[in-house]
Amino acid sequence: MNRIARIAAGVAGAAALLAAPVPAFASAPAAAAAATVTTCGWSGLQAGLSTKVCADVTGNSVVLYGQIGLAGPPSPGTPWPPAPQELLTRLTANVAGGNSLGAVSGRAVFQVSTVRVDGITATVPCGSTVHASFSVESFYRGPAPVTVDVPVVC
């Protein structure tokens, strides 16, 4: 399945989930009502790798993280596995039109497996929108941040 078809299938699935009625059970505990929703932004190319920023939202609690993976299959003649790359990472977040939720900079080593870069956890007001940015750079390549905007619906 090509990328556009996968995106269309994902959007159709998300629309179906959002349109489905949520049953209300009088005997269900309140803690069971808060499900975690994961939202990721579009993938981008940084330092020759595919990157994206994601948010896990549970009620009004938000966990933000970046992911680093291979941008695609190796070119013919490229040594496999590739040499490890030391990367500088930066994850930032804020409430849209409001306060900063923080910024985290660090280092990560990427070789073949997807790397998750954790860093920001926050509690935000219901109805807010959280904006997050994730950038990766190497010695030879500068950052090209990827972003995501996530509504916090309680």
Backbone as JSON Lines, residues from 0, in Angstrom:
{"i":0,"aa":"M","n":[0.85,-1.16,0.0],"ca":[0.0,0.0,0.0],"c":[0.9,1.23,0.0]}
{"i":1,"aa":"N","n":[0.61,2.17,-0.9],"ca":[1.45,3.36,-0.93],"c":[1.12,4.29,0.23]}
{"i":2,"aa":"R","n":[1.93,5.3,0.4],"ca":[1.82,6.18,1.56],"c":[0.5,6.93,1.6]}
{"i":3,"aa":"I","n":[0.02,7.4,0.46],"ca":[-1.24,8.14,0.43],"c":[-2.4,7.22,0.82]}
{"i":4,"aa":"A","n":[-2.38,5.99,0.33],"ca":[-3.45,5.04,0.67],"c":[-3.43,4.73,2.16]}
{"i":5,"aa":"R","n":[-2.23,4.59,2.75],"ca":[-2.15,4.33,4.18],"c":[-2.68,5.51,4.99]}
{"i":6,"aa":"I","n":[-2.36,6.72,4.55],"ca":[-2.84,7.91,5.26],"c":[-4.36,7.98,5.16]}
{"i":7,"aa":"A","n":[-4.9,7.74,3.96],"ca":[-6.35,7.78,3.77],"c":[-7.04,6.73,4.63]}
{"i":8,"aa":"A","n":[-6.47,5.54,4.7],"ca":[-7.05,4.48,5.54],"c":[-7.01,4.88,7.01]}
{"i":9,"aa":"G","n":[-5.91,5.5,7.44],"ca":[-5.79,5.94,8.83],"c":[-6.8,7.02,9.16]}
{"i":10,"aa":"V","n":[-6.99,7.98,8.24],"ca":[-7.95,9.06,8.46],"c":[-9.37,8.5,8.52]}
{"i":11,"aa":"A","n":[-9.68,7.55,7.61],"ca":[-11.02,6.94,7.61],"c":[-11.25,6.18,8.91]}
{"i":12,"aa":"G","n":[-10.24,5.47,9.38],"ca":[-10.38,4.73,10.64],"c":[-10.56,5.66,11.82]}
{"i":13,"aa":"A","n":[-9.8,6.75,11.84],"ca":[-9.93,7.72,12.93],"c":[-11.3,8.39,12.92]}
{"i":14,"aa":"A","n":[-11.8,8.7,11.72],"ca":[-13.12,9.32,11.62],"c":[-14.19,8.36,12.12]}
{"i":15,"aa":"A","n":[-14.06,7.08,11.8],"ca":[-15.02,6.08,12.26],"c":[-14.99,5.96,13.78]}
{"i":16,"aa":"L","n":[-13.8,6.0,14.36],"ca":[-13.69,5.92,15.81],"c":[-14.29,7.14,16.49]}
{"i":17,"aa":"L","n":[-14.06,8.31,15.91],"ca":[-14.58,9.54,16.51],"c":[-16.09,9.65,16.37]}
{"i":18,"aa":"A","n":[-16.65,9.04,15.33],"ca":[-18.08,9.11,15.09],"c":[-18.85,8.08,15.9]}
{"i":19,"aa":"A","n":[-18.18,7.05,16.39],"ca":[-18.86,5.99,17.14],"c":[-19.32,6.51,18.5]}
{"i":20,"aa":"P","n":[-20.57,6.18,18.88],"ca":[-21.04,6.62,20.2],"c":[-20.3,5.88,21.31]}
{"i":21,"aa":"V","n":[-20.1,6.57,22.41],"ca":[-19.43,5.99,23.56],"c":[-20.49,5.59,24.56]}
{"i":22,"aa":"P","n":[-20.62,4.28,24.88],"ca":[-21.65,3.88,25.83],"c":[-21.32,4.37,27.24]}
{"i":23,"aa":"A","n":[-22.33,4.73,27.97],"ca":[-22.15,5.17,29.36],"c":[-22.64,4.06,30.28]}
{"i":24,"aa":"F","n":[-21.78,3.58,31.15],"ca":[-22.13,2.55,32.1],"c":[-22.1,3.16,33.49]}
{"i":25,"aa":"A","n":[-23.22,3.04,34.22],"ca":[-23.29,3.61,35.56],"c":[-22.33,2.93,36.51]}
{"i":26,"aa":"S","n":[-22.02,1.66,36.26],"ca":[-21.16,0.93,37.17],"c":[-19.67,1.0,36.81]}
{"i":27,"aa":"A","n":[-19.34,1.65,35.69],"ca":[-17.94,1.73,35.27],"c":[-17.19,2.73,36.15]}
{"i":28,"aa":"P","n":[-15.98,2.38,36.62],"ca":[-15.21,3.32,37.43],"c":[-14.76,4.51,36.61]}
{"i":29,"aa":"A","n":[-14.61,5.65,37.28],"ca":[-14.22,6.89,36.59],"c":[-12.85,6.77,35.94]}
{"i":30,"aa":"A","n":[-11.93,6.0,36.54],"ca":[-10.58,5.87,36.0],"c":[-10.59,5.17,34.65]}
{"i":31,"aa":"A","n":[-11.57,4.28,34.43],"ca":[-11.64,3.56,33.16],"c":[-12.04,4.48,32.02]}
{"i":32,"aa":"A","n":[-12.67,5.63,32.31],"ca":[-13.13,6.54,31.27],"c":[-11.98,7.28,30.6]}
{"i":33,"aa":"A","n":[-10.86,7.4,31.26],"ca":[-9.73,8.14,30.7],"c":[-8.84,7.2,29.89]}
{"i":34,"aa":"A","n":[-9.03,7.21,28.58],"ca":[-8.21,6.38,27.69],"c":[-7.08,7.23,27.13]}
{"i":35,"aa":"T","n":[-5.97,6.6,26.82],"ca":[-4.84,7.31,26.24],"c":[-5.01,7.38,24.73]}
{"i":36,"aa":"V","n":[-4.85,8.59,24.2],"ca":[-4.91,8.83,22.76],"c":[-3.52,9.27,22.3]}
{"i":37,"aa":"T","n":[-2.97,8.55,21.33],"ca":[-1.65,8.89,20.79],"c":[-1.81,9.6,19.46]}
{"i":38,"aa":"T","n":[-1.16,10.75,19.33],"ca":[-1.19,11.52,18.09],"c":[0.25,11.84,17.69]}
{"i":39,"aa":"C","n":[0.59,11.56,16.43],"ca":[1.93,11.87,15.91],"c":[1.8,12.83,14.73]}
{"i":40,"aa":"G","n":[2.77,13.7,14.6],"ca":[2.81,14.61,13.46],"c":[3.35,13.9,12.24]}
{"i":41,"aa":"W","n":[3.45,14.63,11.14],"ca":[4.0,14.09,9.91],"c":[5.48,13.77,10.1]}
{"i":42,"aa":"S","n":[5.95,12.76,9.41],"ca":[7.38,12.43,9.45],"c":[8.15,13.46,8.63]}
{"i":43,"aa":"G","n":[9.37,13.7,9.07],"ca":[10.24,14.62,8.35],"c":[11.62,14.02,8.22]}
{"i":44,"aa":"L","n":[12.43,14.57,7.34],"ca":[13.8,14.1,7.16],"c":[14.75,15.05,7.87]}
{"i":45,"aa":"Q","n":[15.52,14.51,8.79],"ca":[16.52,15.28,9.52],"c":[17.76,14.43,9.67]}
{"i":46,"aa":"A","n":[18.9,14.98,9.4],"ca":[20.18,14.28,9.54],"c":[20.16,12.96,8.77]}
{"i":47,"aa":"G","n":[19.43,12.92,7.66],"ca":[19.36,11.71,6.84],"c":[18.45,10.63,7.42]}
{"i":48,"aa":"L","n":[17.66,10.96,8.43],"ca":[16.79,10.0,9.09],"c":[15.34,10.5,9.08]}
{"i":49,"aa":"S","n":[14.42,9.59,9.3],"ca":[13.01,9.95,9.41],"c":[12.71,10.25,10.87]}
{"i":50,"aa":"T","n":[12.07,11.39,11.13],"ca":[11.75,11.77,12.51],"c":[10.29,12.19,12.6]}
{"i":51,"aa":"K","n":[9.73,12.06,13.81],"ca":[8.4,12.57,14.07],"c":[8.27,12.85,15.56]}
{"i":52,"aa":"V","n":[7.3,13.68,15.91],"ca":[7.03,14.01,17.31],"c":[5.62,13.5,17.61]}
{"i":53,"aa":"C","n":[5.46,12.91,18.81],"ca":[4.19,12.3,19.2],"c":[3.78,12.77,20.58]}
{"i":54,"aa":"A","n":[2.47,12.63,20.85],"ca":[1.92,12.98,22.16],"c":[0.95,11.9,22.59]}
{"i":55,"aa":"D","n":[1.08,11.45,23.83],"ca":[0.11,10.55,24.46],"c":[-0.71,11.41,25.41]}
{"i":56,"aa":"V","n":[-2.03,11.49,25.18],"ca":[-2.9,12.31,26.02],"c":[-3.86,11.4,26.77]}
{"i":57,"aa":"T","n":[-3.85,11.52,28.1],"ca":[-4.77,10.8,28.97],"c":[-5.44,11.83,29.87]}
{"i":58,"aa":"G","n":[-6.7,12.12,29.61],"ca":[-7.37,13.18,30.35],"c":[-6.69,14.5,30.06]}
{"i":59,"aa":"N","n":[-6.16,15.15,31.1],"ca":[-5.43,16.4,30.86],"c":[-3.92,16.23,31.06]}
{"i":60,"aa":"S","n":[-3.46,14.98,31.07],"ca":[-2.03,14.67,31.18],"c":[-1.46,14.39,29.79]}
{"i":61,"aa":"V","n":[-0.34,15.03,29.48],"ca":[0.27,14.91,28.15],"c":[1.72,14.44,28.3]}
{"i":62,"aa":"V","n":[2.09,13.4,27.54],"ca":[3.47,12.91,27.48],"c":[3.93,13.11,26.05]}
{"i":63,"aa":"L","n":[5.02,13.87,25.87],"ca":[5.55,14.19,24.54],"c":[6.88,13.5,24.32]}
{"i":64,"aa":"Y","n":[7.09,13.01,23.08],"ca":[8.34,12.34,22.75],"c":[8.59,12.41,21.25]}
{"i":65,"aa":"G","n":[9.87,12.25,20.89],"ca":[10.27,12.2,19.49],"c":[10.67,10.79,19.12]}
{"i":66,"aa":"Q","n":[10.61,10.48,17.83],"ca":[11.05,9.18,17.33],"c":[11.98,9.39,16.15]}
{"i":67,"aa":"I","n":[13.03,8.56,16.11],"ca":[14.02,8.62,15.04],"c":[14.08,7.23,14.41]}
{"i":68,"aa":"G","n":[13.96,7.15,13.09],"ca":[14.0,5.88,12.39],"c":[14.69,6.02,11.05]}
{"i":69,"aa":"L","n":[14.81,4.91,10.34],"ca":[15.4,4.93,9.01],"c":[14.49,5.69,8.05]}
{"i":70,"aa":"A","n":[15.07,6.45,7.15],"ca":[14.3,7.21,6.17],"c":[13.82,6.33,5.03]}
{"i":71,"aa":"G","n":[14.41,5.18,4.86],"ca":[14.03,4.28,3.78],"c":[15.05,3.18,3.66]}
{"i":72,"aa":"P","n":[14.87,2.32,2.67],"ca":[15.84,1.23,2.5],"c":[17.2,1.78,2.07]}
{"i":73,"aa":"P","n":[18.26,1.07,2.38],"ca":[19.59,1.55,1.99],"c":[19.78,1.51,0.48]}
{"i":74,"aa":"S","n":[20.61,2.38,-0.01],"ca":[20.95,2.4,-1.43],"c":[21.81,1.2,-1.75]}
{"i":75,"aa":"P","n":[21.75,0.71,-2.99],"ca":[22.61,-0.41,-3.37],"c":[24.08,-0.07,-3.12]}
{"i":76,"aa":"G","n":[24.8,-1.01,-2.56],"ca":[26.22,-0.82,-2.29],"c":[26.52,-0.17,-0.95]}
{"i":77,"aa":"T","n":[25.47,0.24,-0.22],"ca":[25.67,0.84,1.1],"c":[25.98,-0.26,2.09]}
{"i":78,"aa":"P","n":[26.99,-0.07,2.94],"ca":[27.31,-1.09,3.94],"c":[26.14,-1.29,4.9]}
{"i":79,"aa":"W","n":[25.91,-2.55,5.27],"ca":[24.82,-2.86,6.21],"c":[25.36,-3.67,7.36]}
{"i":80,"aa":"P","n":[25.1,-3.4,8.57],"ca":[24.32,-2.28,9.05],"c":[25.11,-0.98,8.94]}
{"i":81,"aa":"P","n":[24.38,0.14,8.91],"ca":[25.08,1.43,8.81],"c":[25.85,1.74,10.1]}
{"i":82,"aa":"A","n":[26.81,2.6,9.98],"ca":[27.58,3.02,11.16],"c":[26.68,3.8,12.12]}
{"i":83,"aa":"P","n":[26.88,3.66,13.41],"ca":[26.08,4.43,14.38],"c":[26.28,5.93,14.16]}
{"i":84,"aa":"Q","n":[25.2,6.69,14.34],"ca":[25.26,8.14,14.23],"c":[24.97,8.76,15.59]}
{"i":85,"aa":"E","n":[25.84,9.65,16.05],"ca":[25.56,10.38,17.27],"c":[24.78,11.63,16.88]}
{"i":86,"aa":"L","n":[23.64,11.82,17.53],"ca":[22.73,12.89,17.18],"c":[22.47,13.81,18.37]}
{"i":87,"aa":"L","n":[22.25,15.07,18.08],"ca":[21.8,16.03,19.08],"c":[20.29,16.18,18.89]}
{"i":88,"aa":"T","n":[19.53,16.06,19.98],"ca":[18.08,16.13,19.88],"c":[17.56,17.3,20.71]}
{"i":89,"aa":"R","n":[16.39,17.81,20.31],"ca":[15.74,18.89,21.06],"c":[14.24,18.72,20.93]}
{"i":90,"aa":"L","n":[13.57,18.65,22.08],"ca":[12.12,18.52,22.15],"c":[11.59,19.71,22.93]}
{"i":91,"aa":"T","n":[10.65,20.45,22.35],"ca":[10.06,21.6,23.02],"c":[8.54,21.5,22.93]}
{"i":92,"aa":"A","n":[7.85,22.14,23.89],"ca":[6.38,22.13,23.86],"c":[5.85,23.35,24.58]}
{"i":93,"aa":"N","n":[4.66,23.78,24.15],"ca":[3.96,24.86,24.82],"c":[2.46,24.7,24.61]}
{"i":94,"aa":"V","n":[1.7,25.35,25.48],"ca":[0.26,25.42,25.3],"c":[0.04,26.54,24.3]}
{"i":95,"aa":"A","n":[-0.73,26.26,23.24],"ca":[-0.94,27.27,22.2],"c":[-1.47,28.55,22.82]}
{"i":96,"aa":"G","n":[-0.78,29.65,22.56],"ca":[-1.16,30.95,23.09],"c":[-0.89,31.09,24.58]}
{"i":97,"aa":"G","n":[-0.07,30.19,25.14],"ca":[0.14,30.24,26.58],"c":[1.55,29.89,26.98]}
{"i":98,"aa":"N","n":[1.65,29.21,28.11],"ca":[2.93,28.92,28.73],"c":[3.71,27.8,28.06]}
{"i":99,"aa":"S","n":[5.03,27.88,28.25],"ca":[5.92,26.81,27.8],"c":[5.75,25.61,28.72]}
{"i":100,"aa":"L","n":[5.79,24.42,28.14],"ca":[5.75,23.18,28.93],"c":[7.15,22.64,29.14]}
{"i":101,"aa":"G","n":[8.14,23.28,28.52],"ca":[9.52,22.88,28.72],"c":[10.26,22.6,27.42]}
{"i":102,"aa":"A","n":[11.54,22.4,27.58],"ca":[12.43,22.06,26.46],"c":[13.48,21.1,27.0]}
{"i":103,"aa":"V","n":[13.77,20.1,26.21],"ca":[14.75,19.09,26.61],"c":[15.73,18.88,25.45]}
{"i":104,"aa":"S","n":[17.0,19.01,25.74],"ca":[18.04,18.74,24.74],"c":[18.85,17.55,25.22]}
{"i":105,"aa":"G","n":[19.36,16.78,24.28],"ca":[20.15,15.62,24.67],"c":[20.88,15.01,23.5]}
{"i":106,"aa":"R","n":[21.4,13.84,23.73],"ca":[22.12,13.1,22.69],"c":[21.47,11.72,22.55]}
{"i":107,"aa":"A","n":[21.5,11.21,21.34],"ca":[21.0,9.87,21.06],"c":[21.92,9.24,20.02]}
{"i":108,"aa":"V","n":[22.08,7.94,20.1],"ca":[22.86,7.22,19.1],"c":[21.89,6.37,18.29]}
{"i":109,"aa":"F","n":[21.91,6.54,16.97],"ca":[21.03,5.79,16.08],"c":[21.86,4.89,15.19]}
{"i":110,"aa":"Q","n":[21.41,3.62,15.04],"ca":[22.05,2.74,14.08],"c":[21.0,2.15,13.14]}
{"i":111,"aa":"V","n":[20.14,1.28,13.63],"ca":[19.13,0.67,12.77],"c":[17.74,0.74,13.39]}
{"i":112,"aa":"S","n":[17.61,0.43,14.66],"ca":[16.31,0.37,15.33],"c":[15.79,1.77,15.64]}
{"i":113,"aa":"T","n":[14.46,1.89,15.63],"ca":[13.84,3.17,15.97],"c":[14.2,3.56,17.4]}
{"i":114,"aa":"V","n":[14.53,4.83,17.57],"ca":[14.9,5.37,18.89],"c":[13.79,6.31,19.34]}
{"i":115,"aa":"R","n":[13.34,6.13,20.58],"ca":[12.35,7.03,21.17],"c":[13.08,7.98,22.11]}
{"i":116,"aa":"V","n":[12.82,9.28,21.96],"ca":[13.45,10.3,22.79],"c":[12.36,10.92,23.67]}
{"i":117,"aa":"D","n":[12.35,10.53,24.96],"ca":[11.37,11.04,25.91],"c":[11.84,12.35,26.5]}
{"i":118,"aa":"G","n":[10.92,13.06,27.16],"ca":[11.4,14.26,27.81],"c":[10.4,15.17,28.45]}
{"i":119,"aa":"I","n":[9.17,15.3,27.95],"ca":[8.26,16.28,28.53],"c":[6.95,15.61,28.92]}
{"i":120,"aa":"T","n":[6.58,15.78,30.19],"ca":[5.3,15.34,30.7],"c":[4.67,16.53,31.41]}
{"i":121,"aa":"A","n":[3.4,16.78,31.13],"ca":[2.75,17.96,31.71],"c":[1.26,17.72,31.92]}
{"i":122,"aa":"T","n":[0.7,18.49,32.81],"ca":[-0.74,18.55,33.01],"c":[-1.19,19.9,32.49]}
{"i":123,"aa":"V","n":[-2.17,19.89,31.58],"ca":[-2.62,21.12,30.94],"c":[-4.14,21.26,31.1]}
{"i":124,"aa":"P","n":[-4.66,22.47,31.0],"ca":[-6.1,22.68,31.13],"c":[-6.87,21.98,30.0]}
{"i":125,"aa":"C","n":[-8.03,21.43,30.36],"ca":[-8.9,20.82,29.35],"c":[-9.29,21.87,28.31]}
{"i":126,"aa":"G","n":[-9.37,21.46,27.07],"ca":[-9.72,22.38,25.99],"c":[-8.52,23.08,25.38]}
{"i":127,"aa":"S","n":[-7.33,22.85,25.93],"ca":[-6.11,23.47,25.4],"c":[-5.62,22.72,24.17]}
{"i":128,"aa":"T","n":[-4.74,23.36,23.45],"ca":[-4.01,22.72,22.36],"c":[-2.54,22.79,22.7]}
{"i":129,"aa":"V","n":[-1.86,21.64,22.63],"ca":[-0.43,21.58,22.91],"c":[0.31,21.54,21.58]}
{"i":130,"aa":"H","n":[1.31,22.39,21.46],"ca":[2.17,22.43,20.27],"c":[3.54,21.89,20.67]}
{"i":131,"aa":"A","n":[4.02,20.87,19.95],"ca":[5.33,20.29,20.26],"c":[6.19,20.29,19.01]}
{"i":132,"aa":"S","n":[7.51,20.41,19.22],"ca":[8.48,20.42,18.13],"c":[9.63,19.5,18.51]}
{"i":133,"aa":"F","n":[10.14,18.74,17.52],"ca":[11.25,17.83,17.74],"c":[12.26,18.02,16.62]}
{"i":134,"aa":"S","n":[13.53,18.21,17.0],"ca":[14.56,18.37,15.98],"c":[15.75,17.47,16.3]}
{"i":135,"aa":"V","n":[16.42,17.08,15.23],"ca":[17.59,16.21,15.31],"c":[18.66,16.8,14.41]}
{"i":136,"aa":"E","n":[19.88,16.82,14.89],"ca":[20.98,17.25,14.02],"c":[22.21,16.4,14.29]}
{"i":137,"aa":"S","n":[23.03,16.33,13.26],"ca":[24.31,15.6,13.39],"c":[25.43,16.58,13.09]}
{"i":138,"aa":"F","n":[26.64,16.08,13.14],"ca":[27.8,16.93,12.88],"c":[27.73,17.55,11.48]}
{"i":139,"aa":"Y","n":[27.17,16.78,10.52],"ca":[27.16,17.23,9.13],"c":[25.85,17.87,8.69]}
{"i":140,"aa":"R","n":[24.79,17.67,9.45],"ca":[23.49,18.16,9.0],"c":[22.77,18.89,10.13]}
{"i":141,"aa":"G","n":[22.16,20.02,9.77],"ca":[21.44,20.81,10.75],"c":[20.01,20.32,10.96]}
{"i":142,"aa":"P","n":[19.33,20.91,11.92],"ca":[17.97,20.47,12.24],"c":[16.93,20.96,11.24]}
{"i":143,"aa":"A","n":[15.86,20.21,11.12],"ca":[14.68,20.58,10.34],"c":[13.48,20.1,11.17]}
{"i":144,"aa":"P","n":[13.06,20.88,12.17],"ca":[12.08,20.4,13.15],"c":[10.78,19.89,12.54]}
{"i":145,"aa":"V","n":[10.23,18.87,13.2],"ca":[8.89,18.38,12.89],"c":[7.99,18.81,14.05]}
{"i":146,"aa":"T","n":[6.71,19.01,13.77],"ca":[5.8,19.51,14.8],"c":[4.5,18.71,14.85]}
{"i":147,"aa":"V","n":[3.78,18.9,15.94],"ca":[2.43,18.36,16.07],"c":[1.64,19.3,16.98]}
{"i":148,"aa":"D","n":[0.37,19.47,16.67],"ca":[-0.57,20.21,17.51],"c":[-1.62,19.23,17.98]}
{"i":149,"aa":"V","n":[-1.79,19.12,19.3],"ca":[-2.67,18.11,19.88],"c":[-3.71,18.78,20.78]}
{"i":150,"aa":"P","n":[-5.0,18.55,20.48],"ca":[-6.04,19.07,21.37],"c":[-6.13,18.21,22.63]}
{"i":151,"aa":"V","n":[-6.34,18.84,23.77],"ca":[-6.5,18.12,25.03],"c":[-7.99,18.19,25.38]}
{"i":152,"aa":"V","n":[-8.69,17.1,25.06],"ca":[-10.13,17.02,25.29],"c":[-10.37,16.12,26.48]}
{"i":153,"aa":"C","n":[-10.9,16.67,27.54],"ca":[-11.14,15.89,28.77],"c":[-12.58,15.44,28.86]}
